[in-house]
């Protein structure tokens, strides 16, 4: 017995039925087709072996899966859609034409249960199971790219969860596939058991090449035909008992909708999310807090838009939350002196409703708005991956440890550490930036002996290279210290000026720029920091520490 289990992270399966005009489709493909699963496995193989022809091991694995029709396990589902409008030129002469729009519908099936494919009479050897497990690890979505998922090979003693049903293929007495017109049956696109070949998944058997190593794309070939591929066919699957009444979730239009639960109610589905900050121009690292504040403000806007004015989410907004920095950190991170990613780390966890609020953020208008930033989700999990470089202490399954931690963004002391102005500063006793950083570590629960040193603010700027034809951008704003003989005694040694977060309760004339420092922490042994950031504006990207060996 062989069972492949697919868990949809957003509980949505986006896919149009095979061979049908998307403009005339009324609902998503359901149940998912085995043909789509085999194409996903082959795609995972080519993605993990770029530029390499398919191997005999891959053929020996995929073709047996196509020569048998699996059972398809599903749970309760509901059909829905999203709609967007593509701008295009309206009819008329191009000089005088105005923009029109074309409506596009993206149909999906919403289900909380996993999708399973079960072959009762198929057994793989150890080499084939290893290859299949590797391919499933590279399968990141199933159907359209919106269907983000994780796929696994179920253990031999796996049992189906409750409220789970099996779709069975309709076969004749000679064990041949059938098409059956029946309200309890649905057509599913499958590999033809008697004639399926591995290469049918990406090319026609009679395909020709227009140039050397350039075969005609499978989609281009099918558009000129009836959309039928070699080695594939439509098979009627008998749906589980009670279909559709017991398996499709519908809400009558006349039924009064219940009050929405609070967005923070429900099980926690993630604590870490990563967004790619896509922008046409590089974003200098000195805009760290600016981008983080824009993202949090957009989250608050969408929270009120979806759940009504006054909706509360302690995890997202940090209000009415217990002590201990359990609410979300919004941490833009840089590469080559420009911000490229935004990491959201929430120790208390995020519910499905809170994650959906963050996924609604598609545009951040910063500066004069000419070049907006488009956040795109690239990862979601309970623990940050190793390449995130985030220190999250004992909350992670395998906390990142190091003897030396260095500033990725400047540490801003929570309290003012001098009296007077910058022209004649008077340092406060026991309030130096080093003392305040030590107190921050102690309050977070880290009592190890540590050496705290300041680092040069612009030590890496000599290696900055122009991006295209643009000159290097200043990463941070330097502080002009008083002209003294012994600058090392000044409180502004190696200091920079940083834009910081301004609380909504702060007076209008409150300063929004503070003095910051790049710091290095050296411990006698490897330690895991209990928090990723420290100091003023720590939840908006300042005071971010990473292991020294991870800095490029």
C-alpha positions as a Python dict, from the first residue, in 0.01 Angstrom:
ca = {
    (1, 'X'): (0, 0, 0),
    (2, 'X'): (124, 348, -89),
    (3, 'X'): (-33, 674, 33),
    (4, 'X'): (69, 1028, -64),
    (5, 'X'): (-71, 1295, 164),
    (6, 'X'): (-94, 1663, 62),
    (7, 'X'): (-165, 1932, 322),
    (8, 'X'): (-277, 2271, 187),
    (9, 'X'): (-134, 2547, 407),
    (10, 'X'): (-408, 2796, 311),
    (11, 'X'): (-677, 2523, 302),
    (12, 'X'): (-743, 2613, -61),
    (13, 'X'): (-704, 2398, -372),
    (14, 'X'): (-686, 2621, -681),
    (15, 'X'): (-722, 2429, -1010),
    (16, 'X'): (-943, 2440, -1317),
    (17, 'X'): (-1079, 2114, -1460),
    (18, 'X'): (-852, 1976, -1729),
    (19, 'X'): (-935, 2076, -2086),
    (20, 'X'): (-1217, 2316, -2006),
    (21, 'X'): (-1231, 2683, -2104),
    (22, 'X'): (-1145, 2879, -1787),
    (23, 'X'): (-1394, 3148, -1887),
    (24, 'X'): (-1679, 2896, -1870),
    (25, 'X'): (-1574, 2707, -1558),
    (26, 'X'): (-1815, 2740, -1267),
    (27, 'X'): (-1619, 2561, -997),
    (28, 'X'): (-1276, 2418, -923),
    (29, 'X'): (-1154, 2070, -1015),
    (30, 'X'): (-1269, 1834, -740),
    (31, 'X'): (-1147, 1580, -654),
    (32, 'X'): (-791, 1661, -760),
    (33, 'X'): (-672, 1460, -1058),
    (34, 'X'): (-395, 1195, -1040),
    (35, 'X'): (-259, 1338, -1367),
    (36, 'X'): (-190, 1667, -1190),
    (37, 'X'): (-10, 1482, -908),
    (38, 'X'): (221, 1302, -1150),
    (39, 'X'): (299, 1628, -1333),
    (40, 'X'): (383, 1788, -998),
    (41, 'X'): (622, 1505, -909),
    (42, 'X'): (797, 1527, -1245),
    (43, 'X'): (814, 1906, -1215),
    (44, 'X'): (977, 1864, -872),
    (45, 'X'): (1234, 1630, -1027),
    (46, 'X'): (1325, 1872, -1308),
    (47, 'X'): (1339, 2163, -1063),
    (48, 'X'): (1584, 1975, -841),
    (49, 'X'): (1785, 1851, -1146),
    (50, 'X'): (1807, 2158, -1374),
    (51, 'X'): (1932, 2091, -1725),
    (52, 'X'): (1927, 1712, -1674),
    (53, 'X'): (1718, 1466, -1881),
    (54, 'X'): (1486, 1238, -1692),
    (55, 'X'): (1649, 931, -1543),
    (56, 'X'): (1560, 565, -1555),
    (57, 'X'): (1496, 578, -1178),
    (58, 'X'): (1234, 848, -1229),
    (59, 'X'): (1067, 649, -1505),
    (60, 'X'): (1063, 334, -1290),
    (61, 'X'): (888, 532, -1016),
    (62, 'X'): (631, 740, -1210),
    (63, 'X'): (508, 490, -1469),
    (64, 'X'): (386, 232, -1212),
    (65, 'X'): (190, 514, -1045),
    (66, 'X'): (27, 590, -1380),
    (67, 'X'): (-55, 227, -1463),
    (68, 'X'): (-292, 201, -1164),
    (69, 'X'): (-580, 428, -1075),
    (70, 'X'): (-556, 540, -712),
    (71, 'X'): (-826, 605, -459),
    (72, 'X'): (-858, 977, -385),
    (73, 'X'): (-924, 1075, -25),
    (74, 'X'): (-1104, 1403, 46),
    (75, 'X'): (-1278, 1579, 332),
    (76, 'X'): (-1565, 1823, 339),
    (77, 'X'): (-1520, 2118, 103),
    (78, 'X'): (-1685, 2431, -27),
    (79, 'X'): (-1642, 2596, -366),
    (80, 'X'): (-1559, 2963, -403),
    (81, 'X'): (-1364, 3200, -625),
    (82, 'X'): (-1158, 3515, -635),
    (83, 'X'): (-1205, 3772, -910),
    (84, 'X'): (-957, 4017, -1056),
    (85, 'X'): (-967, 4247, -1356),
    (86, 'X'): (-685, 4262, -1610),
    (87, 'X'): (-637, 4607, -1768),
    (88, 'X'): (-624, 4612, -2148),
    (89, 'X'): (-691, 4843, -2439),
    (90, 'X'): (-1056, 4886, -2528),
    (91, 'X'): (-1168, 4864, -2889),
    (92, 'X'): (-1082, 5158, -3110),
    (93, 'X'): (-781, 5326, -3264),
    (94, 'X'): (-478, 5294, -3044),
    (95, 'X'): (-401, 5670, -3019),
    (96, 'X'): (-750, 5738, -2886),
    (97, 'X'): (-817, 5406, -2713),
    (98, 'X'): (-886, 5398, -2343),
    (99, 'X'): (-811, 5121, -2100),
    (100, 'X'): (-1072, 4856, -2040),
    (101, 'X'): (-1074, 4551, -1816),
    (102, 'X'): (-1116, 4177, -1859),
    (103, 'X'): (-1271, 3976, -1577),
    (104, 'X'): (-1080, 3667, -1458),
    (105, 'X'): (-1212, 3414, -1209),
    (106, 'X'): (-985, 3193, -1001),
    (107, 'X'): (-1197, 2905, -869),
    (108, 'X'): (-1089, 2703, -567),
    (109, 'X'): (-1212, 2436, -328),
    (110, 'X'): (-1173, 2523, 41),
    (111, 'X'): (-1103, 2224, 264),
    (112, 'X'): (-933, 2176, 599),
    (113, 'X'): (-866, 1805, 543),
    (114, 'X'): (-557, 1676, 360),
    (115, 'X'): (-580, 1531, 10),
    (116, 'X'): (-468, 1169, -16),
    (117, 'X'): (-386, 941, -309),
    (118, 'X'): (-390, 571, -215),
    (119, 'X'): (-262, 277, -425),
    (120, 'X'): (-368, -42, -246),
    (121, 'X'): (-184, -284, -476),
    (122, 'X'): (143, -95, -519),
    (123, 'X'): (461, -148, -320),
    (124, 'X'): (787, 42, -374),
    (125, 'X'): (1135, -75, -291),
    (126, 'X'): (1362, 129, -64),
    (127, 'X'): (1529, 316, -352),
    (128, 'X'): (1195, 418, -502),
    (129, 'X'): (1055, 530, -165),
    (130, 'X'): (1365, 742, -108),
    (131, 'X'): (1329, 907, -449),
    (132, 'X'): (956, 965, -397),
    (133, 'X'): (1019, 1117, -53),
    (134, 'X'): (1275, 1355, -203),
    (135, 'X'): (1036, 1462, -479),
    (136, 'X'): (759, 1527, -228),
    (137, 'X'): (992, 1753, -28),
    (138, 'X'): (1036, 1969, -342),
    (139, 'X'): (660, 1986, -409),
    (140, 'X'): (569, 2333, -279),
    (141, 'X'): (229, 2382, -443),
    (142, 'X'): (-38, 2159, -596),
    (143, 'X'): (-258, 2286, -878),
    (144, 'X'): (-221, 2659, -932),
    (145, 'X'): (61, 2839, -753),
    (146, 'X'): (-191, 2972, -496),
    (147, 'X'): (-226, 2620, -354),
    (148, 'X'): (81, 2628, -128),
    (149, 'X'): (124, 2286, 29),
    (150, 'X'): (351, 2031, 188),
    (151, 'X'): (349, 1672, 63),
    (152, 'X'): (457, 1363, 253),
    (153, 'X'): (461, 987, 217),
    (154, 'X'): (226, 845, 480),
    (155, 'X'): (359, 562, 701),
    (156, 'X'): (237, 209, 651),
    (157, 'X'): (12, 222, 960),
    (158, 'X'): (-152, 551, 854),
    (159, 'X'): (-527, 571, 907),
    (160, 'X'): (-767, 821, 756),
    (161, 'X'): (-900, 1099, 983),
    (162, 'X'): (-1265, 1139, 1075),
    (163, 'X'): (-1507, 1291, 822),
    (164, 'X'): (-1286, 1153, 545),
    (165, 'X'): (-1415, 980, 232),
    (166, 'X'): (-1266, 795, -64),
    (167, 'X'): (-1342, 857, -433),
    (168, 'X'): (-1324, 530, -628),
    (169, 'X'): (-1266, 492, -1004),
    (170, 'X'): (-1549, 344, -1211),
    (171, 'X'): (-1421, 30, -1385),
    (172, 'X'): (-1595, -218, -1613),
    (173, 'X'): (-1597, -594, -1568),
    (174, 'X'): (-1277, -613, -1775),
    (175, 'X'): (-1114, -361, -1541),
    (176, 'X'): (-1129, -88, -1806),
    (177, 'X'): (-1197, 276, -1729),
    (178, 'X'): (-1549, 412, -1769),
    (179, 'X'): (-1731, 742, -1819),
    (180, 'X'): (-2056, 737, -1626),
    (181, 'X'): (-2335, 998, -1620),
    (182, 'X'): (-2447, 994, -1258),
    (183, 'X'): (-2499, 1267, -995),
    (184, 'X'): (-2277, 1064, -762),
    (185, 'X'): (-1988, 1059, -1008),
    (186, 'X'): (-1745, 1325, -1126),
    (187, 'X'): (-1498, 1314, -1415),
    (188, 'X'): (-1131, 1312, -1318),
    (189, 'X'): (-836, 1339, -1558),
    (190, 'X'): (-609, 1037, -1511),
    (191, 'X'): (-322, 863, -1685),
    (192, 'X'): (-444, 584, -1915),
    (193, 'X'): (-345, 266, -1722),
    (194, 'X'): (-284, 57, -2034),
    (195, 'X'): (-74, 304, -2236),
    (196, 'X'): (70, 573, -2007),
    (197, 'X'): (434, 672, -2057),
    (198, 'X'): (644, 908, -1849),
    (199, 'X'): (707, 1153, -2134),
    (200, 'X'): (330, 1196, -2189),
    (201, 'X'): (336, 1435, -1893),
    (202, 'X'): (522, 1704, -2087),
    (203, 'X'): (511, 1626, -2461),
    (204, 'X'): (306, 1468, -2739),
    (205, 'X'): (436, 1142, -2884),
    (206, 'X'): (427, 1284, -3236),
    (207, 'X'): (583, 1617, -3142),
    (208, 'X'): (847, 1767, -3366),
    (209, 'X'): (1113, 2025, -3290),
    (210, 'X'): (1132, 2362, -3459),
    (211, 'X'): (1499, 2394, -3370),
    (212, 'X'): (1764, 2184, -3205),
    (213, 'X'): (1674, 2107, -2841),
    (214, 'X'): (1359, 2322, -2867),
    (215, 'X'): (1044, 2104, -2871),
    (216, 'X'): (708, 2267, -2916),
    (217, 'X'): (549, 2342, -2580),
    (218, 'X'): (281, 2093, -2475),
    (219, 'X'): (24, 2368, -2415),
    (220, 'X'): (80, 2515, -2764),
    (221, 'X'): (21, 2172, -2916),
    (222, 'X'): (-297, 2108, -2715),
    (223, 'X'): (-450, 2447, -2799),
    (224, 'X'): (-476, 2336, -3162),
    (225, 'X'): (-649, 2009, -3066),
    (226, 'X'): (-917, 1896, -2821),
    (227, 'X'): (-683, 1940, -2520),
    (228, 'X'): (-636, 1562, -2493),
    (229, 'X'): (-283, 1440, -2432),
    (230, 'X'): (-129, 1106, -2514),
    (231, 'X'): (-151, 859, -2229),
    (232, 'X'): (-430, 1049, -2050),
    (233, 'X'): (-806, 1011, -2029),
    (234, 'X'): (-1110, 1122, -1833),
    (235, 'X'): (-1231, 865, -1580),
    (236, 'X'): (-1551, 882, -1378),
    (237, 'X'): (-1489, 857, -1004),
    (238, 'X'): (-1767, 756, -768),
    (239, 'X'): (-1780, 1009, -486),
    (240, 'X'): (-1814, 910, -118),
    (241, 'X'): (-2149, 798, 16),
    (242, 'X'): (-2379, 1091, 79),
    (243, 'X'): (-2238, 1307, -201),
    (244, 'X'): (-2302, 1595, -240),
    (245, 'X'): (-2529, 1672, 57),
    (246, 'X'): (-2289, 1547, 327),
    (247, 'X'): (-1966, 1667, 164),
    (248, 'X'): (-2030, 2017, 26),
    (249, 'X'): (-2051, 2292, 284),
    (250, 'X'): (-2307, 2553, 183),
    (251, 'X'): (-2460, 2848, 365),
    (252, 'X'): (-2814, 2945, 259),
    (253, 'X'): (-2845, 3307, 154),
    (254, 'X'): (-3142, 3354, 387),
    (255, 'X'): (-2953, 3229, 689),
    (256, 'X'): (-2840, 3501, 926),
    (257, 'X'): (-2465, 3510, 949),
    (258, 'X'): (-2336, 3458, 1301),
    (259, 'X'): (-2117, 3718, 1465),
    (260, 'X'): (-1759, 3690, 1353),
    (261, 'X'): (-1523, 3552, 1614),
    (262, 'X'): (-1230, 3766, 1720),
    (263, 'X'): (-936, 3727, 1480),
    (264, 'X'): (-721, 3605, 1770),
    (265, 'X'): (-962, 3320, 1852),
    (266, 'X'): (-876, 2975, 1722),
    (267, 'X'): (-572, 2749, 1693),
    (268, 'X'): (-232, 2892, 1608),
    (269, 'X'): (-121, 2798, 1256),
    (270, 'X'): (210, 2985, 1225),
    (271, 'X'): (462, 3190, 1419),
    (272, 'X'): (696, 3279, 1132),
    (273, 'X'): (625, 3435, 792),
    (274, 'X'): (865, 3571, 533),
    (275, 'X'): (771, 3826, 266),
    (276, 'X'): (981, 3924, -34),
    (277, 'X'): (991, 4305, -67),
    (278, 'X'): (958, 4348, -441),
    (279, 'X'): (1035, 4700, -564),
    (280, 'X'): (1168, 4853, -887),
    (281, 'X'): (1438, 5045, -698),
    (282, 'X'): (1665, 4930, -413),
    (283, 'X'): (1549, 5030, -65),
    (284, 'X'): (1826, 5159, 159),
    (285, 'X'): (1858, 4994, 500),
    (286, 'X'): (1798, 5326, 679),
    (287, 'X'): (1429, 5283, 588),
    (288, 'X'): (1402, 4970, 808),
    (289, 'X'): (1158, 5117, 1058),
    (290, 'X'): (968, 5302, 786),
    (291, 'X'): (892, 4979, 597),
    (292, 'X'): (809, 4788, 916),
    (293, 'X'): (568, 5063, 1029),
    (294, 'X'): (399, 5071, 688),
    (295, 'X'): (349, 4693, 699),
    (296, 'X'): (204, 4700, 1051),
    (297, 'X'): (-23, 4993, 962),
    (298, 'X'): (-147, 4803, 655),
    (299, 'X'): (-217, 4502, 878),
    (300, 'X'): (-423, 4723, 1111),
    (301, 'X'): (-613, 4867, 811),
    (302, 'X'): (-705, 4526, 672),
    (303, 'X'): (-788, 4395, 1020),
    (304, 'X'): (-1050, 4670, 1063),
    (305, 'X'): (-1168, 4627, 704),
    (306, 'X'): (-1235, 4253, 742),
    (307, 'X'): (-1337, 4227, 1108),
    (308, 'X'): (-1486, 4573, 1164),
    (309, 'X'): (-1370, 4889, 1337),
    (310, 'X'): (-1235, 4822, 1681),
    (311, 'X'): (-1123, 4467, 1602),
    (312, 'X'): (-833, 4363, 1824),
    (313, 'X'): (-540, 4139, 1753),
    (314, 'X'): (-278, 4144, 2032),
    (315, 'X'): (-47, 3926, 1824),
    (316, 'X'): (-39, 4169, 1528),
    (317, 'X'): (-70, 4506, 1699),
    (318, 'X'): (92, 4447, 2037),
    (319, 'X'): (-190, 4598, 2243),
    (320, 'X'): (-344, 4423, 2544),
    (321, 'X'): (-67, 4164, 2529),
    (322, 'X'): (113, 4010, 2830),
    (323, 'X'): (463, 4124, 2913),
    (324, 'X'): (756, 3951, 2750),
    (325, 'X'): (755, 4069, 2388),
    (326, 'X'): (514, 3796, 2277),
    (327, 'X'): (356, 4002, 1996),
    (328, 'X'): (480, 4021, 1638),
    (329, 'X'): (823, 4145, 1537),
    (330, 'X'): (828, 4306, 1189),
    (331, 'X'): (1189, 4268, 1077),
    (332, 'X'): (1304, 4395, 734),
    (333, 'X'): (1639, 4241, 646),
    (334, 'X'): (1897, 4350, 394),
    (335, 'X'): (2121, 4204, 129),
    (336, 'X'): (2393, 4414, -39),
    (337, 'X'): (2285, 4721, 163),
    (338, 'X'): (1923, 4719, 44),
    (339, 'X'): (1612, 4572, 207),
    (340, 'X'): (1496, 4257, 30),
    (341, 'X'): (1284, 4061, 281),
    (342, 'X'): (1053, 4122, 573),
    (343, 'X'): (1039, 3855, 843),
    (344, 'X'): (740, 3839, 1079),
    (345, 'X'): (811, 3651, 1402),
    (346, 'X'): (532, 3621, 1660),
    (347, 'X'): (620, 3409, 1969),
    (348, 'X'): (254, 3384, 2081),
    (349, 'X'): (150, 3250, 1738),
    (350, 'X'): (-92, 3366, 1469),
    (351, 'X'): (-435, 3228, 1391),
    (352, 'X'): (-564, 3159, 1040),
    (353, 'X'): (-761, 3486, 1048),
    (354, 'X'): (-450, 3685, 1144),
    (355, 'X'): (-243, 3521, 872),
    (356, 'X'): (-515, 3603, 618),
    (357, 'X'): (-497, 3968, 726),
    (358, 'X'): (-123, 3976, 651),
    (359, 'X'): (-178, 3807, 315),
    (360, 'X'): (-408, 4093, 215),
    (361, 'X'): (-115, 4336, 215),
    (362, 'X'): (-16, 4374, -150),
    (363, 'X'): (124, 4727, -167),
    (364, 'X'): (327, 4959, 56),
    (365, 'X'): (357, 5317, -67),
    (366, 'X'): (671, 5471, 76),
    (367, 'X'): (853, 5793, -6),
    (368, 'X'): (663, 5980, -276),
    (369, 'X'): (480, 5664, -384),
    (370, 'X'): (639, 5639, -729),
    (371, 'X'): (792, 5300, -659),
    (372, 'X'): (564, 5101, -426),
    (373, 'X'): (684, 4792, -244),
    (374, 'X'): (491, 4470, -311),
    (375, 'X'): (520, 4216, -25),
    (376, 'X'): (492, 3856, -149),
    (377, 'X'): (472, 3560, 92),
    (378, 'X'): (758, 3314, 41),
    (379, 'X'): (754, 3106, 362),
    (380, 'X'): (524, 3023, 654),
    (381, 'X'): (595, 2787, 941),
    (382, 'X'): (588, 2747, 1318),
    (383, 'X'): (967, 2792, 1347),
    (384, 'X'): (1197, 3010, 1135),
    (385, 'X'): (1423, 2820, 893),
    (386, 'X'): (1798, 2822, 941),
    (387, 'X'): (1858, 3070, 659),
    (388, 'X'): (1637, 3330, 835),
    (389, 'X'): (1924, 3407, 1077),
    (390, 'X'): (1676, 3495, 1350),
    (391, 'X'): (1757, 3439, 1715),
    (392, 'X'): (1441, 3317, 1887),
    (393, 'X'): (1589, 3146, 2194),
    (394, 'X'): (1433, 2835, 2341),
    (395, 'X'): (1106, 2880, 2150),
    (396, 'X'): (1254, 2722, 1840),
    (397, 'X'): (1297, 2349, 1806),
    (398, 'X'): (1668, 2403, 1734),
    (399, 'X'): (1761, 2754, 1852),
    (400, 'X'): (2045, 2923, 1666),
    (401, 'X'): (2353, 2947, 1887),
    (402, 'X'): (2679, 3136, 1852),
    (403, 'X'): (2960, 3277, 2066),
    (404, 'X'): (2964, 3608, 1876),
    (405, 'X'): (2652, 3806, 1782),
    (406, 'X'): (2671, 4125, 1577),
    (407, 'X'): (2430, 4400, 1484),
    (408, 'X'): (2247, 4368, 1156),
    (409, 'X'): (2065, 4692, 1238),
    (410, 'X'): (2173, 4952, 1497),
    (411, 'X'): (2087, 4919, 1864),
    (412, 'X'): (1906, 5228, 1993),
    (413, 'X'): (1926, 5267, 2375),
    (414, 'X'): (1575, 5268, 2525),
    (415, 'X'): (1665, 5564, 2751),
    (416, 'X'): (1844, 5888, 2662),
    (417, 'X'): (2204, 5835, 2770),
    (418, 'X'): (2320, 6200, 2778),
    (419, 'X'): (2200, 6540, 2889),
    (420, 'X'): (2208, 6855, 2686),
    (421, 'X'): (2238, 6860, 2308),
    (422, 'X'): (2485, 6704, 2067),
    (423, 'X'): (2708, 7015, 2069),
    (424, 'X'): (2777, 6978, 2442),
    (425, 'X'): (2667, 6631, 2557),
    (426, 'X'): (2693, 6522, 2920),
    (427, 'X'): (2678, 6141, 2956),
    (428, 'X'): (2459, 5999, 3231),
    (429, 'X'): (2617, 5770, 3486),
    (430, 'X'): (2551, 5397, 3426),
    (431, 'X'): (2337, 5479, 3122),
    (432, 'X'): (2586, 5427, 2840),
    (433, 'X'): (2464, 5231, 2538),
    (434, 'X'): (2671, 4933, 2657),
    (435, 'X'): (2509, 4940, 3001),
    (436, 'X'): (2163, 4964, 2851),
    (437, 'X'): (2225, 4673, 2612),
    (438, 'X'): (2346, 4461, 2906),
    (439, 'X'): (2026, 4548, 3095),
    (440, 'X'): (1816, 4451, 2790),
    (441, 'X'): (1986, 4110, 2778),
    (442, 'X'): (1936, 4063, 3151),
    (443, 'X'): (1567, 4156, 3140),
    (444, 'X'): (1517, 3910, 2851),
    (445, 'X'): (1652, 3629, 3070),
    (446, 'X'): (2015, 3602, 2951),
    (447, 'X'): (2256, 3621, 3246),
    (448, 'X'): (2574, 3496, 3078),
    (449, 'X'): (2900, 3690, 3099),
    (450, 'X'): (2937, 3896, 2783),
    (451, 'X'): (3180, 4144, 2627),
    (452, 'X'): (2996, 4431, 2455),
    (453, 'X'): (3185, 4637, 2197),
    (454, 'X'): (3093, 4909, 1952),
    (455, 'X'): (3156, 4846, 1585),
    (456, 'X'): (3241, 5103, 1317),
    (457, 'X'): (2917, 5224, 1164),
    (458, 'X'): (3043, 5229, 807),
    (459, 'X'): (3313, 4964, 802),
    (460, 'X'): (3152, 4781, 509),
    (461, 'X'): (3077, 5083, 294),
    (462, 'X'): (3415, 5065, 119),
    (463, 'X'): (3297, 4746, -49),
    (464, 'X'): (2965, 4892, -165),
    (465, 'X'): (2924, 4855, -540),
    (466, 'X'): (2696, 5063, -763),
    (467, 'X'): (2369, 4893, -853),
    (468, 'X'): (2345, 4929, -1230),
    (469, 'X'): (2421, 5290, -1318),
    (470, 'X'): (2315, 5420, -976),
    (471, 'X'): (2575, 5534, -720),
    (472, 'X'): (2591, 5353, -386),
    (473, 'X'): (2316, 5458, -148),
    (474, 'X'): (2402, 5563, 209),
    (475, 'X'): (2295, 5284, 441),
    (476, 'X'): (2256, 5501, 754),
    (477, 'X'): (2293, 5867, 854),
    (478, 'X'): (2614, 5946, 1042),
    (479, 'X'): (2609, 6160, 1355),
    (480, 'X'): (2838, 6462, 1351),
    (481, 'X'): (3012, 6446, 1688),
    (482, 'X'): (3177, 6750, 1851),
    (483, 'X'): (3529, 6817, 1734),
    (484, 'X'): (3744, 6692, 2025),
    (485, 'X'): (4093, 6556, 2045),
    (486, 'X'): (3992, 6229, 2212),
    (487, 'X'): (3681, 6127, 2020),
    (488, 'X'): (3674, 5784, 2187),
    (489, 'X'): (3559, 5946, 2510),
    (490, 'X'): (3258, 6103, 2342),
    (491, 'X'): (2913, 5941, 2375),
    (492, 'X'): (2869, 5965, 1997),
    (493, 'X'): (3170, 5753, 1904),
    (494, 'X'): (3069, 5534, 1603),
    (495, 'X'): (2712, 5660, 1637),
    (496, 'X'): (2452, 5698, 1364),
    (497, 'X'): (2115, 5871, 1350),
    (498, 'X'): (1818, 5639, 1309),
    (499, 'X'): (1448, 5685, 1233),
    (500, 'X'): (1260, 5514, 1517),
    (501, 'X'): (904, 5402, 1579),
    (502, 'X'): (666, 5662, 1718),
    (503, 'X'): (382, 5533, 1934),
    (504, 'X'): (32, 5654, 1856),
    (505, 'X'): (9, 5785, 2214),
    (506, 'X'): (324, 5997, 2177),
    (507, 'X'): (281, 6375, 2148),
    (508, 'X'): (314, 6521, 1801),
    (509, 'X'): (639, 6697, 1884),
    (510, 'X'): (807, 6380, 2008),
    (511, 'X'): (1140, 6312, 1844),
    (512, 'X'): (1123, 6043, 1574),
    (513, 'X'): (1502, 6017, 1530),
    (514, 'X'): (1741, 5875, 1788),
    (515, 'X'): (2107, 5786, 1824),
    (516, 'X'): (2203, 5424, 1747),
    (517, 'X'): (2511, 5204, 1754),
    (518, 'X'): (2631, 4883, 1591),
    (519, 'X'): (2730, 4640, 1865),
    (520, 'X'): (2906, 4307, 1901),
    (521, 'X'): (2832, 4056, 2178),
    (522, 'X'): (3105, 3804, 2266),
    (523, 'X'): (3022, 3519, 2505),
    (524, 'X'): (3252, 3256, 2655),
    (525, 'X'): (3029, 2981, 2516),
    (526, 'X'): (2768, 2940, 2247),
    (527, 'X'): (2436, 3091, 2351),
    (528, 'X'): (2096, 3146, 2194),
    (529, 'X'): (1957, 3496, 2230),
    (530, 'X'): (1609, 3492, 2389),
    (531, 'X'): (1489, 3762, 2146),
    (532, 'X'): (1590, 3854, 1789),
    (533, 'X'): (1605, 4230, 1863),
    (534, 'X'): (1675, 4462, 2157),
    (535, 'X'): (1633, 4825, 2245),
    (536, 'X'): (1410, 5102, 2115),
    (537, 'X'): (1192, 5005, 1813),
    (538, 'X'): (1298, 4641, 1851),
    (539, 'X'): (962, 4521, 1713),
    (540, 'X'): (1024, 4727, 1399),
    (541, 'X'): (1368, 4600, 1298),
    (542, 'X'): (1618, 4795, 1509),
    (543, 'X'): (1862, 4615, 1736),
    (544, 'X'): (1858, 4297, 1525),
    (545, 'X'): (2143, 4061, 1615),
    (546, 'X'): (2264, 3772, 1399),
    (547, 'X'): (2552, 3524, 1440),
    (548, 'X'): (2879, 3679, 1327),
    (549, 'X'): (2957, 3387, 1093),
    (550, 'X'): (2631, 3452, 901),
    (551, 'X'): (2733, 3806, 803),
    (552, 'X'): (2869, 3842, 452),
}
